[in-house]
Amino acid sequence: MSRVGNKPIPIPAGVNVEVAGQSVQVAGPKGKLAWLLPRPITAVVEQGRLVVRRPDEVAQHRALHGMSRALLANMIKGVTDGYEIGLEIYGTGYGAKVDGRRLLLNCGYSGRGVGRMAQFDIPIPAGLEIRIEIPTARGNTEPARFFVVGSDKQAVGQFAAEIRKLRKPEPYLGKGIRYLGEHIRRKAGKVFAGGAAGGG
């Protein structure tokens, strides 16, 4: 990890990095992020680069050094380009839409009444956006598709994971929510014994 930690992080044009003690604030076109460096790790802006340092070769400090450098690099990339994770919803009539700061998902039946569609009403966390690409699925082969978008890599990943947990893909037809490009291992459908062998 120490080799990763020693590598300076370039600061792109349009991104501002401020270091005050253990506090690091990063601002760019995609937003603002802040983080507290774990002691005894320090950081300084030098010649258009953010340099992360550790005071010694203690194993724990070497690990913190590498981790800190990686997280700060993610922050700079996040405010520069942003992060996004795609999700797909499989199932006839399933879909997603955004209403203000809420994500509304239709994902199958609730089990609380015949034909009653289960709708999840999810607050969208501050700093994140939802981009709908295909609002409604068509059958089990043409899914609805949307993206969780934001500058904070961890927040994007966590919210996408929380959404997927709401209706994990079932193993027979694959209905449910999955990550874009995720493959579901299918189970064979149940086979019922027939009465074709022998007449009455």
PATI-668293 format. One record per residue (C-alpha): residue in three letters; x negated, y, z. Coordinates in pm, whole numbers, padded with zeros to 5 digits, always signed. Layout:
residues N
AlaXYZ;...
This chain:
residues 200
Met+00000+00000+00000;Ser-00291+00238+00063;Arg-00377+00254-00308;Val-00020+00360-00384;Gly-00030+00614-00103;Asn-00351+00775-00229;Lys-00208+00850-00573;Pro-00096+01217-00598;Ile+00262+01277-00714;Pro+00292+01520-01008;Ile+00548+01796-00952;Pro+00738+01860-01277;Ala+00823+02206-01402;Gly+01145+02329-01247;Val+01094+02133-00924;Asn+01003+02307-00598;Val+00843+02117-00308;Glu+00807+02275+00037;Val+00620+02111+00324;Ala+00655+02242+00681;Gly+00496+02010+00933;Gln+00666+01672+00892;Ser+00954+01819+00691;Val+00950+01789+00312;Gln+01216+01963+00102;Val+01249+01900-00270;Ala+01473+02100-00506;Gly+01527+02057-00878;Pro+01784+02058-01159;Lys+01973+01759-01013;Gly+01996+01878-00653;Lys+01813+01918-00323;Leu+01674+01652-00088;Ala+01495+01665+00246;Trp+01305+01406+00449;Leu+01093+01389+00765;Leu+00755+01224+00724;Pro+00682+00957+00988;Arg+00391+01049+01211;Pro+00096+01047+01165;Ile+00148+01074+00787;Thr+00114+01423+00639;Ala+00167+01582+00299;Val+00043+01893+00120;Val+00103+02058-00217;Glu-00220+02096-00411;Gln-00263+02213-00772;Gly+00089+02121-00880;Arg+00084+01782-00708;Leu+00215+01645-00379;Val-00061+01465-00189;Val+00027+01225+00096;Arg-00239+01148+00357;Arg-00301+00920+00654;Pro-00555+00979+00933;Asp-00717+00635+00950;Glu-00719+00276+00826;Val-00486+00128+01089;Ala-00267-00130+00916;Gln+00060+00025+01030;His-00050+00369+00909;Arg-00156+00224+00573;Ala+00194+00076+00534;Leu+00362+00404+00633;His+00135+00586+00389;Gly+00243+00377+00093;Met+00610+00384+00191;Ser+00607+00762+00237;Arg+00445+00821-00097;Ala+00701+00594-00271;Leu+00999+00767-00107;Leu+00868+01114-00191;Ala+00809+01010-00552;Asn+01171+00884-00563;Met+01291+01219-00427;Ile+01104+01414-00695;Lys+01235+01185-00969;Gly+01585+01212-00825;Val+01602+01592-00835;Thr+01440+01591-01181;Asp+01625+01315-01367;Gly+01871+01170-01117;Tyr+01965+00805-01060;Glu+02263+00605-01175;Ile+02399+00254-01128;Gly+02662+00113-01361;Leu+02955-00098-01242;Glu+03207-00298-01444;Ile+03557-00416-01351;Tyr+03680-00734-01518;Gly+04048-00828-01525;Thr+04354-00737-01731;Gly+04485-00399-01622;Tyr+04202-00342-01377;Gly+04044+00001-01390;Ala+03899+00312-01228;Lys+03970+00683-01222;Val+03854+00988-01029;Asp+04097+01215-00848;Gly+03909+01511-00704;Arg+03649+01370-00465;Arg+03810+01024-00451;Leu+03753+00712-00658;Leu+04067+00510-00726;Leu+04025+00144-00824;Asn+04290-00103-00941;Cys+04147-00450-00884;Gly+04403-00727-00887;Tyr+04696-00809-00666;Ser+04713-00740-00295;Gly+04896-01054-00185;Arg+05148-00834-00003;Gly+05419-00871-00259;Val+05472-01018-00606;Gly+05323-00794-00870;Arg+05186-00541-00622;Met+04857-00407-00748;Ala+04579-00350-00493;Gln+04445+00003-00518;Phe+04135+00116-00333;Asp+04113+00487-00251;Ile+03748+00563-00177;Pro+03603+00903-00074;Ile+03303+00992-00290;Pro+03010+01084-00061;Ala+02860+01432-00082;Gly+02578+01449-00334;Leu+02720+01170-00552;Glu+02937+01176-00863;Ile+03134+00912-01052;Arg+03119+00910-01432;Ile+03395+00705-01594;Glu+03297+00556-01928;Ile+03583+00308-01991;Pro+03880+00362-01756;Thr+04074+00037-01807;Ala+03968-00323-01869;Arg+04112-00526-02153;Gly+04133-00888-02052;Asn+03836-01068-01902;Thr+03589-00982-02177;Glu+03619-00602-02214;Pro+03566-00447-01869;Ala+03630-00101-01735;Arg+03298+00073-01678;Phe+03181+00360-01457;Phe+02858+00493-01306;Val+02755+00611-00961;Val+02530+00914-01018;Gly+02315+01119-00780;Ser+01970+01246-00690;Asp+01927+01027-00379;Lys+01825+00678-00492;Gln+01918+00514-00162;Ala+02260+00682-00146;Val+02340+00581-00506;Gly+02246+00219-00438;Gln+02433+00200-00109;Phe+02759+00343-00248;Ala+02743+00114-00552;Ala+02696-00186-00322;Glu+02993-00079-00107;Ile+03213-00053-00417;Arg+03110-00397-00541;Lys+03198-00554-00203;Leu+03560-00439-00237;Arg+03639-00709-00494;Lys+03351-00944-00563;Pro+03379-01141-00889;Glu+03575-01462-00846;Pro+03395-01771-00980;Tyr+03649-01901-01233;Leu+03744-01614-01465;Gly+03491-01365-01329;Lys+03758-01109-01235;Gly+03637-00837-01002;Ile+03363-00575-00974;Arg+03006-00643-01079;Tyr+02694-00445-01162;Leu+02639-00352-01525;Gly+02454-00642-01686;Glu+02512-00877-01390;His+02586-01236-01489;Ile+02826-01443-01282;Arg+02778-01816-01252;Arg+03117-01960-01341;Lys+03277-02269-01193;Ala+03468-02513-01410;Gly+03843-02491-01379;Lys+04026-02753-01180;Val+04107-03071-01370;Phe+04432-03243-01284;Ala+04480-03615-01334;Gly+04723-03679-01616;Gly+04978-03955-01648;Ala+04900-04037-02007;Ala+04760-04383-01939;Gly+05062-04607-01922;Gly+05429-04560-01973;Gly+05718-04613-01749;
